């Protein structure tokens, strides 16, 4: 009587297939936030501006990270509802 043996690779493929099937479909009305563009070193005039362009980028990056965390939380709620 032949037995079916599944290798580890088969289990991994099945797990990937299931997780993709369970993932919520991205909504065009709720796109993933885009990170702010990082300024080039040459963008700074090095005259001691307050705020410096790098300070502004750090603030924008903090806002992006908060928006990304909120977006991920919304997606995880969607995943639980499915």
C-alpha positions as CSV (number, residue, x, y, z in Angstrom):
1,X,0.0,0.0,0.0
2,X,1.7,3.2,-1.1
3,X,2.0,6.1,1.4
4,X,2.1,9.7,0.5
5,X,5.1,11.6,1.9
6,X,5.0,15.3,1.9
7,X,8.3,17.0,2.2
8,X,8.9,20.2,4.3
9,X,8.8,22.2,1.1
10,X,5.2,21.1,0.5
11,X,4.2,22.2,3.9
12,X,5.8,25.6,3.4
13,X,4.1,26.0,0.0
14,X,0.7,25.2,1.6
15,X,1.3,27.7,4.4
16,X,2.2,30.4,2.0
17,X,-0.9,29.6,-0.1
18,X,-3.2,29.8,2.9
19,X,-1.8,33.0,4.2
20,X,-2.1,34.7,0.8
21,X,-5.7,33.5,0.5
22,X,-6.5,34.9,3.9
23,X,-4.9,38.3,3.3
24,X,-7.4,41.1,2.7
25,X,-7.5,42.7,-0.7
26,X,-6.0,46.2,-0.6
27,X,-8.7,48.8,-1.0
28,X,-8.1,51.7,-3.4
29,X,-9.8,54.0,-1.0
30,X,-7.2,53.1,1.8
31,X,-3.8,52.9,0.1
32,X,-0.7,52.1,2.1
33,X,1.0,55.3,3.2
34,X,4.1,56.3,1.3
35,X,7.3,57.2,3.2
36,X,8.6,60.7,2.9
37,X,11.5,61.2,0.5
38,X,14.8,61.4,2.3
39,X,16.6,64.6,1.7
40,X,20.1,64.5,0.1
41,X,23.1,65.6,2.2
42,X,23.4,68.5,-0.4
43,X,19.8,69.6,0.4
44,X,21.1,71.0,3.8
45,X,22.5,74.6,3.5
46,X,24.5,74.0,6.7
47,X,23.7,77.5,8.0
48,X,22.0,76.3,11.2
49,X,18.4,76.7,10.0
50,X,15.7,76.0,12.6
51,X,14.1,73.8,11.6
52,X,16.7,72.1,9.3
53,X,15.4,70.1,6.4
54,X,16.6,67.0,8.3
55,X,14.4,68.0,11.3
56,X,11.4,68.3,8.9
57,X,12.2,64.9,7.4
58,X,12.4,63.4,10.9
59,X,8.9,64.8,11.7
60,X,7.5,63.6,8.4
61,X,9.0,60.1,9.1
62,X,7.4,60.0,12.5
63,X,4.0,60.9,11.0
64,X,4.5,58.3,8.3
65,X,5.3,55.6,10.9
66,X,2.2,56.5,12.8
67,X,0.1,56.4,9.7
68,X,1.6,53.1,8.6
69,X,0.9,51.6,12.1
70,X,-2.8,52.8,11.8
71,X,-3.1,51.4,8.3
72,X,-1.7,48.0,9.4
73,X,-4.1,48.0,12.3
74,X,-7.0,48.6,10.0
75,X,-5.9,45.8,7.7
76,X,-5.5,43.4,10.7
77,X,-9.1,44.2,11.7
78,X,-10.2,43.4,8.1
79,X,-8.4,40.1,8.3
80,X,-10.2,39.2,11.5
81,X,-13.6,40.0,10.0
82,X,-13.0,37.7,6.9
